[in-house]
Amino acid sequence: MSQIERMHPDCPPDAHKVMRPPENPLNAQLCVFVTKEEVETCGIDDVLEVLALMNQKPLLLCEDDSVRQQIKDHCAKAELTPAFIRVNGDGTCTIEYLDGAVSSSLPFYAYADDYHNFEHFLDKLSEKCVISVDMLSMLILRSISTVYPWDKLLAGDFIRQYIKASDAISDEDRDLLRQIRYGKYDPMNAKDTKAYQFLRLERKLFLQYPSEDD
């Protein structure tokens, strides 16, 4: 197994909430899109350890049933309790839990396919819906969703930084970021790459704006 870095936030989960109540409701749920390639390339054990960075009860959208089954088979060992998204053909989805329970239909936004979709991210966060995010961006977008209830303008600034950083990186940079995520490349050696701006934003947000699960 790779030596995946377990980052720990510098602030407690409620550090940015004590001064005033939230101004914007956060009703959307983020689901992480897990591809077959990610599992085949990195191994199911390492993929689950990375998903644990999101939280211990991740909401997952699997590329196919084989990925879903592998996660089900190994999640107990990883101490994760995932739930799974089933996408319907009408722009909605349902959430399927390990105990067999199924949610009512919710609006579904497949944003994971293209980071430019996240230009509309903040507009959806107050809606009771599910938004897919990719594994590379999941920590940045989770942190931005944490900022949003308290400061929409700041969250908007972070979204613009995320899109700018995503615009700057190539497929090679994305592969480098994946290697860093899985502990196969020293992030200190990435300072002279375009991937570093993306990595710096991720770490700033993750360390300063934890969720309730951290």
Secondary structure, DSSP 4 states (H G I P E B T S, - for coil): ---------SS-TTTTTSSS--SS----EEEEEE-HHHHHHH-HHHHHHHHHHH-SS-EEEESSHHHHHHHHHHTTTTT---EEEEE-TTSEEEEE-TTS-BPPPEEEE--TT-GGGGGGHHHHTTSS-EEEEETTTHHHHHHHHHHTTT-HHHHHHHHHHHHHHHHH--HHHHHHHHHHHTTSS-GGGGTTSTHHHHHHHHHHHHHHS--TT-
